[in-house]
């Protein structure tokens, strides 16, 4: 055989060998299908021969059922098509970003230039609303104002278990941490049992602690704020967004609140199981090197929706942001990003031009 044709022959041979299993499988399937069809036809013939009337009746019934099924499917398809035609979907979009609006979607908003005191943007700023775990900033201030030792050990008790909302916790009853660690977990990870333990371990007990929270609110000028627990699980913990801007400004003056609320994660060894336990910040922006955050706190209960308050420096401007009752899981973070972009692209340019 000429050398020129040897590679071509080899290629044809390989292709034939590769196709052989597939052809064999196809032939087997066809034979199986033919055998099944013949078997079914044979059974039908036997049944028809044994009892012609019974076979005829069964065949008619099968035909009727098939027609009914087809009719039902067609009716459903027409109904679905009609329903889709009648449905009108209106998309919910944020208002466009312009000089006067950052285009946020949260229900209650305050954006404050902390340096000048100017309210740069507000929406429903004086509506009294549940504040969820934003409460924990006040909890932290009351603890720190009392100058209690942060290295003192505190244990989680049965009284710290949430029986109002029945929320869970990784801090089992009997877990012992320092007061500083409890404060860290309350601010960073919004750990409810940690916040509760801080109040029950306060001199004078939990009732005295709640009284101190309300006294502190009045001192700060939070005229509409009311506190009933240290966690924020109680929906009676309320304030206006404007009240909360005062609380965030005050909280920013505490170095411990700055450190604890902006820490990204913390790991410790459980005294109950000897296992490592890692807690992370509920605000992902604290890990973003492009952000300079002084205070951060998130919150959520059904009555309050998803909330976030922050103090951050944007283009050398200290800004307080209060965002209450955001539309979805990620909306509050999206709104914070929109506010930053708004300040950088619109308001900041105006200030420079002026």
Beta strands, then each sheet from edge to edge (+ up, - down):
strand 1: 108-113
strand 2: 119-123
strand 3: 129-130
strand 4: 153-155
strand 5: 176-178
strand 6: 238-239
strand 7: 265-269
strand 8: 276-280
strand 9: 293-301
strand 10: 305-314
strand 11: 317-326
sheet 1: 2+ 1- 11+ 10- 9+
sheet 2: 3+ 6-
sheet 3: 4+ 5-
sheet 4: 7+ 8-
end
